[in-house]
Amino acid sequence: MKDQVSTINEIFSETWGLYKQRALPILLVMLLTGFLCAVLVGGIVFAAFTFLGSGADISSPQDFQSFLLNPMLIGTVGVAFIAAIVVGCWSQAATLAAAVDNELGIFGAIKAGFTYFMSILWVGGLYTAIISTGFLLLIIPGFFLMLSLSFAFYIMIEEERSGLDAIIASHLYVKGYWWN
């Protein structure tokens, strides 16, 4: 194991080589899961506006406002929002699995996305809460936390760590190597 940090040229060279190996599977996983997310959420929202809007006279602003405040429409849009979060987390997990594991194919990564779904949701929630708190304190702590915790998702999948453990590991990996 190296005692020194790699140079920027070494990092870019190694990263480019890894990218060329994994670009197509990662891209296909992203496109497939993104398409499924768009179809699911778009279909729910389209159905809501089509079925709830059919026969509704929304020519005046008051009628349009009452249409938008329809509890069925609000519920349907809420379901679409939750579906987008679920499919988005699954998509992110599948994409990360494809990026981290060279052995996974496209469908293996998609299957792994289901395995890591709850972990991605948990780490994402922790990550968002910690960074939001940092930005509320002032801008600089938010950027500091965002950078020091940015590897948590990769660590979670690569090293099979739990949520908080992956976040702490990300911070410890970055600690002492800021300027390098």
C-alpha positions in Angstrom: 0.0 0.0 0.0 1.3 3.5 -0.9 2.2 5.8 1.9 1.7 8.9 -0.2 -1.3 10.3 -2.1 -1.2 9.7 -5.9 -0.6 12.7 -8.1 -3.4 14.3 -10.0 -2.2 12.7 -13.3 -2.1 9.3 -11.8 -5.6 9.7 -10.4 -7.0 10.9 -13.7 -5.2 8.2 -15.6 -6.5 5.4 -13.4 -10.0 6.9 -13.3 -10.1 7.2 -17.1 -9.1 3.5 -17.4 -11.8 2.5 -14.9 -14.4 4.7 -16.7 -13.7 3.1 -20.1 -14.2 -0.3 -18.6 -17.5 0.4 -16.9 -19.0 3.3 -18.9 -21.4 1.2 -21.0 -22.9 -0.9 -18.2 -23.2 2.2 -15.9 -24.8 4.2 -18.7 -27.3 1.4 -19.6 -28.3 1.0 -15.9 -28.8 4.7 -15.6 -30.8 4.9 -18.8 -33.0 1.9 -18.0 -33.7 2.9 -14.4 -34.2 6.5 -15.3 -36.7 5.5 -18.1 -38.6 3.3 -15.6 -38.8 6.2 -13.1 -40.0 8.7 -15.8 -42.6 6.2 -17.0 -43.9 5.4 -13.5 -44.1 9.0 -12.2 -45.2 10.4 -15.6 -47.9 7.8 -15.9 -49.2 8.5 -12.4 -49.3 12.3 -12.9 -50.8 11.9 -16.4 -53.5 9.6 -15.1 -54.3 12.0 -12.3 -54.7 15.0 -14.6 -56.5 13.0 -17.3 -59.1 11.3 -15.1 -59.6 14.1 -12.6 -59.5 16.8 -15.2 -61.9 15.1 -17.7 -65.2 17.0 -17.6 -63.8 19.7 -15.3 -64.2 23.3 -16.5 -61.0 25.0 -15.6 -61.4 28.1 -17.7 -61.5 30.5 -14.8 -58.7 30.9 -12.2 -61.0 29.9 -9.4 -62.0 26.7 -11.1 -58.3 25.9 -11.9 -57.4 26.5 -8.3 -60.2 24.2 -7.0 -59.0 21.6 -9.5 -55.4 21.8 -8.2 -56.7 21.6 -4.6 -58.7 18.5 -5.3 -57.7 15.9 -2.6 -57.5 13.1 -5.1 -55.1 15.1 -7.2 -53.0 16.0 -4.2 -53.0 12.4 -3.1 -52.0 11.1 -6.5 -49.2 13.7 -6.8 -48.1 12.6 -3.3 -48.0 9.0 -4.4 -46.0 10.0 -7.5 -43.6 11.9 -5.3 -43.0 8.9 -3.0 -42.7 6.6 -6.1 -40.1 8.9 -7.5 -38.1 8.8 -4.3 -38.3 5.0 -4.1 -37.4 4.4 -7.8 -34.7 7.2 -7.6 -33.1 5.5 -4.6 -33.2 2.1 -6.4 -31.8 3.7 -9.5 -29.0 5.3 -7.5 -28.2 2.0 -5.8 -28.1 0.1 -9.1 -25.9 2.7 -10.7 -23.5 2.7 -7.7 -23.4 -1.1 -7.7 -22.6 -1.1 -11.4 -19.8 1.4 -10.8 -18.3 -0.3 -7.8 -18.5 -4.0 -8.8 -16.8 -4.9 -12.1 -18.4 -8.4 -12.0 -21.9 -7.2 -12.2 -23.7 -6.9 -15.5 -26.6 -4.7 -16.3 -29.3 -6.9 -14.8 -27.0 -7.9 -11.9 -26.6 -4.2 -11.0 -30.3 -3.7 -11.2 -30.9 -6.7 -8.9 -28.2 -5.3 -6.5 -30.1 -2.0 -6.5 -32.9 -3.8 -4.7 -30.4 -5.2 -2.2 -29.0 -1.7 -1.4 -32.2 0.2 -1.6 -32.8 0.6 2.1 -29.2 1.4 2.8 -29.1 4.1 0.1 -32.3 5.6 1.5 -30.8 5.6 5.1 -27.4 7.0 4.1 -29.1 9.5 1.8 -31.3 10.7 4.6 -28.3 11.0 7.0 -26.2 12.7 4.4 -28.9 15.2 3.6 -29.6 16.0 7.3 -25.9 16.4 8.2 -25.2 18.6 5.2 -28.4 20.7 5.6 -27.4 21.3 9.2 -23.9 22.4 8.0 -25.4 24.9 5.5 -27.8 26.2 8.2 -24.8 27.0 10.5 -23.1 28.9 7.7 -22.1 28.1 4.1 -18.5 26.9 4.8 -19.5 24.1 7.2 -22.0 22.9 4.7 -19.3 22.7 1.9 -16.8 21.1 4.3 -19.3 18.4 5.3 -20.5 17.9 1.7 -16.9 17.2 0.6 -15.9 15.1 3.5 -18.9 12.9 3.4 -19.1 12.6 -0.4 -17.7 9.0 -0.5 -20.2 7.5 1.9 -22.3 5.9 -0.8 -19.4 4.3 -2.5 -17.9 3.1 0.8 -21.3 1.6 1.8 -21.4 -0.6 -1.3 -17.7 -1.3 -1.8 -16.9 -2.1 1.8 -20.4 -3.3 2.8 -20.7 -0.9 5.7 -23.8 0.3 7.4 -25.2 3.8 7.0 -23.6 5.8 9.8 -20.4 3.7 9.6 -20.0 4.6 5.9 -20.5 8.3 6.7 -17.9 8.2 9.4 -15.5 6.3 7.2 -15.9 8.8 4.4 -15.0 11.6 6.8 -12.0 9.7 8.1 -10.7 8.9 4.6 -10.8 12.5 3.6 -9.4 13.8 6.9 -5.8 14.9 6.5 -5.9 14.8 2.7 -7.8 18.0 1.9 -5.0 19.8 0.0 -3.7 16.7 -1.7 
